[in-house]
Amino acid sequence: MTEHDPFNEPESAHSRARELMREPLFWDCVDEAAPFGSDEGHDAYYEWRDWRSRNPDAPLTDCFDWILDGDLYAYNETLASAAQVEADLANPDEALFSDLFDMFTLDTTIIATGLGQLMDEGKIDKDAKPFIHVAIKRQRNPKAGHYDEMTLDAIARVVEES
């Protein structure tokens, strides 16, 4: 995989990513409210690149499974329900995956990893999209959300169109 810096040199990102990721927020690596602006999102992108260099032919879901320590299918719509999000926020130490990440870090990592595949390869694997949608839905919860609605709408649009 060739080295590039899509944040300072967007032209080095895949042309399909540049086409879909029209909003400046996608290229902002310092705004905490942007997918790659937090430390979590920025680190997730570079972890994705490192993982991809070791797993060049693997599907994105394998990367998600690696992130989730082998428990990919537990990261599902149930986790995104309002009741579950509120329960996880009320008792963060008892939340699923709390031994790995807090809710924001986990959701941001899933989102940034999916968008990272788009930046590097011009696509997001179809089988990975439901997991990104779980992250978006969890972040739409007003009690958990770190991102504003405009940002989440832009991310959802990009995921659907990729």
Secondary structure, 3 states (H helix, E strand, C coil): CCCCCCCCCHHHCCHHHHHHCCCHHHHCCCCCCCCCCCHHHHHHHHHHHHHHHHCCCCCHHHHHHHHCCCCHHHCCHHHHCHHHHHHHHHCHHHCCCCCCCCHHHHHHHHHHHHHHHHHHHCCCCHHHHHHHHHHHHHHHCCCCCCCCHHHHHHHHHHHHHC
